[in-house]
Amino acid sequence: MLSTIPKLAFHCNSSKGRGTRAAGWVADAFVKMHTQAGASEAQAQQSVAQQVLILTGGIIAWTETHGKRPIETRGQAWDGKTLAAIPL
């Protein structure tokens, strides 16, 4: 189902709680899926680390760096600015 989505970025306000936990749960499920498909644990961990990301500093840091967008522009394509992430 998620094979067409190259990366999943998780966040909450500061990425110190909910976003980090949710990313961990998804990463654990992906590792299990990869190992059941025949990958070694190390291969699965490496693959998942490149796919499941956590936004450094959460949405608070994002808005401090990039500013807030008006409600009318939300949901439009991302402008291509870099996205800092921490590995799991």
MODELLER restraints for C-alpha pairs under 7 A, 6 or more apart:
rsr = mdl.restraints
at = mdl.atoms
rsr.add(forms.Gaussian(group=physical.xy_distance, feature=features.Distance(at['CA:6:A'], at['CA:51:A']), mean=6.16, stdev=0.5))
rsr.add(forms.Gaussian(group=physical.xy_distance, feature=features.Distance(at['CA:7:A'], at['CA:51:A']), mean=4.40, stdev=0.5))
rsr.add(forms.Gaussian(group=physical.xy_distance, feature=features.Distance(at['CA:7:A'], at['CA:52:A']), mean=5.95, stdev=0.5))
rsr.add(forms.Gaussian(group=physical.xy_distance, feature=features.Distance(at['CA:8:A'], at['CA:51:A']), mean=6.01, stdev=0.5))
rsr.add(forms.Gaussian(group=physical.xy_distance, feature=features.Distance(at['CA:8:A'], at['CA:52:A']), mean=4.94, stdev=0.5))
rsr.add(forms.Gaussian(group=physical.xy_distance, feature=features.Distance(at['CA:8:A'], at['CA:53:A']), mean=5.95, stdev=0.5))
rsr.add(forms.Gaussian(group=physical.xy_distance, feature=features.Distance(at['CA:9:A'], at['CA:52:A']), mean=6.16, stdev=0.5))
rsr.add(forms.Gaussian(group=physical.xy_distance, feature=features.Distance(at['CA:9:A'], at['CA:53:A']), mean=4.62, stdev=0.5))
rsr.add(forms.Gaussian(group=physical.xy_distance, feature=features.Distance(at['CA:9:A'], at['CA:54:A']), mean=5.40, stdev=0.5))
rsr.add(forms.Gaussian(group=physical.xy_distance, feature=features.Distance(at['CA:9:A'], at['CA:55:A']), mean=6.34, stdev=0.5))
rsr.add(forms.Gaussian(group=physical.xy_distance, feature=features.Distance(at['CA:10:A'], at['CA:19:A']), mean=5.22, stdev=0.5))
rsr.add(forms.Gaussian(group=physical.xy_distance, feature=features.Distance(at['CA:10:A'], at['CA:23:A']), mean=5.92, stdev=0.5))
rsr.add(forms.Gaussian(group=physical.xy_distance, feature=features.Distance(at['CA:10:A'], at['CA:53:A']), mean=6.15, stdev=0.5))
rsr.add(forms.Gaussian(group=physical.xy_distance, feature=features.Distance(at['CA:10:A'], at['CA:54:A']), mean=4.79, stdev=0.5))
rsr.add(forms.Gaussian(group=physical.xy_distance, feature=features.Distance(at['CA:10:A'], at['CA:55:A']), mean=6.09, stdev=0.5))
rsr.add(forms.Gaussian(group=physical.xy_distance, feature=features.Distance(at['CA:11:A'], at['CA:19:A']), mean=4.23, stdev=0.5))
rsr.add(forms.Gaussian(group=physical.xy_distance, feature=features.Distance(at['CA:11:A'], at['CA:54:A']), mean=5.89, stdev=0.5))
rsr.add(forms.Gaussian(group=physical.xy_distance, feature=features.Distance(at['CA:11:A'], at['CA:55:A']), mean=5.37, stdev=0.5))
rsr.add(forms.Gaussian(group=physical.xy_distance, feature=features.Distance(at['CA:11:A'], at['CA:58:A']), mean=5.10, stdev=0.5))
rsr.add(forms.Gaussian(group=physical.xy_distance, feature=features.Distance(at['CA:11:A'], at['CA:59:A']), mean=6.56, stdev=0.5))
rsr.add(forms.Gaussian(group=physical.xy_distance, feature=features.Distance(at['CA:12:A'], at['CA:18:A']), mean=6.01, stdev=0.5))
rsr.add(forms.Gaussian(group=physical.xy_distance, feature=features.Distance(at['CA:12:A'], at['CA:19:A']), mean=4.82, stdev=0.5))
rsr.add(forms.Gaussian(group=physical.xy_distance, feature=features.Distance(at['CA:12:A'], at['CA:58:A']), mean=5.36, stdev=0.5))
rsr.add(forms.Gaussian(group=physical.xy_distance, feature=features.Distance(at['CA:12:A'], at['CA:59:A']), mean=6.19, stdev=0.5))
rsr.add(forms.Gaussian(group=physical.xy_distance, feature=features.Distance(at['CA:13:A'], at['CA:58:A']), mean=4.96, stdev=0.5))
rsr.add(forms.Gaussian(group=physical.xy_distance, feature=features.Distance(at['CA:13:A'], at['CA:59:A']), mean=5.03, stdev=0.5))
rsr.add(forms.Gaussian(group=physical.xy_distance, feature=features.Distance(at['CA:13:A'], at['CA:60:A']), mean=5.54, stdev=0.5))
rsr.add(forms.Gaussian(group=physical.xy_distance, feature=features.Distance(at['CA:14:A'], at['CA:57:A']), mean=4.77, stdev=0.5))
rsr.add(forms.Gaussian(group=physical.xy_distance, feature=features.Distance(at['CA:14:A'], at['CA:58:A']), mean=3.96, stdev=0.5))
rsr.add(forms.Gaussian(group=physical.xy_distance, feature=features.Distance(at['CA:14:A'], at['CA:59:A']), mean=6.37, stdev=0.5))
rsr.add(forms.Gaussian(group=physical.xy_distance, feature=features.Distance(at['CA:14:A'], at['CA:60:A']), mean=6.07, stdev=0.5))
rsr.add(forms.Gaussian(group=physical.xy_distance, feature=features.Distance(at['CA:15:A'], at['CA:54:A']), mean=6.94, stdev=0.5))
rsr.add(forms.Gaussian(group=physical.xy_distance, feature=features.Distance(at['CA:15:A'], at['CA:55:A']), mean=6.56, stdev=0.5))
rsr.add(forms.Gaussian(group=physical.xy_distance, feature=features.Distance(at['CA:15:A'], at['CA:56:A']), mean=6.55, stdev=0.5))
rsr.add(forms.Gaussian(group=physical.xy_distance, feature=features.Distance(at['CA:15:A'], at['CA:57:A']), mean=5.60, stdev=0.5))
rsr.add(forms.Gaussian(group=physical.xy_distance, feature=features.Distance(at['CA:15:A'], at['CA:58:A']), mean=4.47, stdev=0.5))
rsr.add(forms.Gaussian(group=physical.xy_distance, feature=features.Distance(at['CA:19:A'], at['CA:54:A']), mean=6.96, stdev=0.5))
rsr.add(forms.Gaussian(group=physical.xy_distance, feature=features.Distance(at['CA:20:A'], at['CA:54:A']), mean=6.50, stdev=0.5))
rsr.add(forms.Gaussian(group=physical.xy_distance, feature=features.Distance(at['CA:23:A'], at['CA:52:A']), mean=6.52, stdev=0.5))
rsr.add(forms.Gaussian(group=physical.xy_distance, feature=features.Distance(at['CA:23:A'], at['CA:54:A']), mean=6.87, stdev=0.5))
rsr.add(forms.Gaussian(group=physical.xy_distance, feature=features.Distance(at['CA:27:A'], at['CA:48:A']), mean=6.12, stdev=0.5))
rsr.add(forms.Gaussian(group=physical.xy_distance, feature=features.Distance(at['CA:27:A'], at['CA:52:A']), mean=6.35, stdev=0.5))
rsr.add(forms.Gaussian(group=physical.xy_distance, feature=features.Distance(at['CA:30:A'], at['CA:48:A']), mean=6.54, stdev=0.5))
rsr.add(forms.Gaussian(group=physical.xy_distance, feature=features.Distance(at['CA:31:A'], at['CA:44:A']), mean=5.14, stdev=0.5))
rsr.add(forms.Gaussian(group=physical.xy_distance, feature=features.Distance(at['CA:31:A'], at['CA:45:A']), mean=6.09, stdev=0.5))
rsr.add(forms.Gaussian(group=physical.xy_distance, feature=features.Distance(at['CA:31:A'], at['CA:48:A']), mean=6.57, stdev=0.5))
rsr.add(forms.Gaussian(group=physical.xy_distance, feature=features.Distance(at['CA:34:A'], at['CA:44:A']), mean=5.48, stdev=0.5))
rsr.add(forms.Gaussian(group=physical.xy_distance, feature=features.Distance(at['CA:35:A'], at['CA:41:A']), mean=6.18, stdev=0.5))
rsr.add(forms.Gaussian(group=physical.xy_distance, feature=features.Distance(at['CA:35:A'], at['CA:44:A']), mean=6.29, stdev=0.5))
rsr.add(forms.Gaussian(group=physical.xy_distance, feature=features.Distance(at['CA:49:A'], at['CA:87:A']), mean=6.04, stdev=0.5))
rsr.add(forms.Gaussian(group=physical.xy_distance, feature=features.Distance(at['CA:49:A'], at['CA:88:A']), mean=6.11, stdev=0.5))
rsr.add(forms.Gaussian(group=physical.xy_distance, feature=features.Distance(at['CA:53:A'], at['CA:85:A']), mean=5.81, stdev=0.5))
rsr.add(forms.Gaussian(group=physical.xy_distance, feature=features.Distance(at['CA:53:A'], at['CA:86:A']), mean=6.35, stdev=0.5))
rsr.add(forms.Gaussian(group=physical.xy_distance, feature=features.Distance(at['CA:53:A'], at['CA:87:A']), mean=6.09, stdev=0.5))
rsr.add(forms.Gaussian(group=physical.xy_distance, feature=features.Distance(at['CA:53:A'], at['CA:88:A']), mean=6.99, stdev=0.5))
rsr.add(forms.Gaussian(group=physical.xy_distance, feature=features.Distance(at['CA:54:A'], at['CA:85:A']), mean=5.23, stdev=0.5))
rsr.add(forms.Gaussian(group=physical.xy_distance, feature=features.Distance(at['CA:54:A'], at['CA:86:A']), mean=5.55, stdev=0.5))
rsr.add(forms.Gaussian(group=physical.xy_distance, feature=features.Distance(at['CA:55:A'], at['CA:84:A']), mean=6.16, stdev=0.5))
rsr.add(forms.Gaussian(group=physical.xy_distance, feature=features.Distance(at['CA:55:A'], at['CA:85:A']), mean=4.72, stdev=0.5))
rsr.add(forms.Gaussian(group=physical.xy_distance, feature=features.Distance(at['CA:55:A'], at['CA:86:A']), mean=6.76, stdev=0.5))
rsr.add(forms.Gaussian(group=physical.xy_distance, feature=features.Distance(at['CA:56:A'], at['CA:84:A']), mean=5.81, stdev=0.5))
rsr.add(forms.Gaussian(group=physical.xy_distance, feature=features.Distance(at['CA:56:A'], at['CA:85:A']), mean=5.08, stdev=0.5))
rsr.add(forms.Gaussian(group=physical.xy_distance, feature=features.Distance(at['CA:56:A'], at['CA:86:A']), mean=6.00, stdev=0.5))
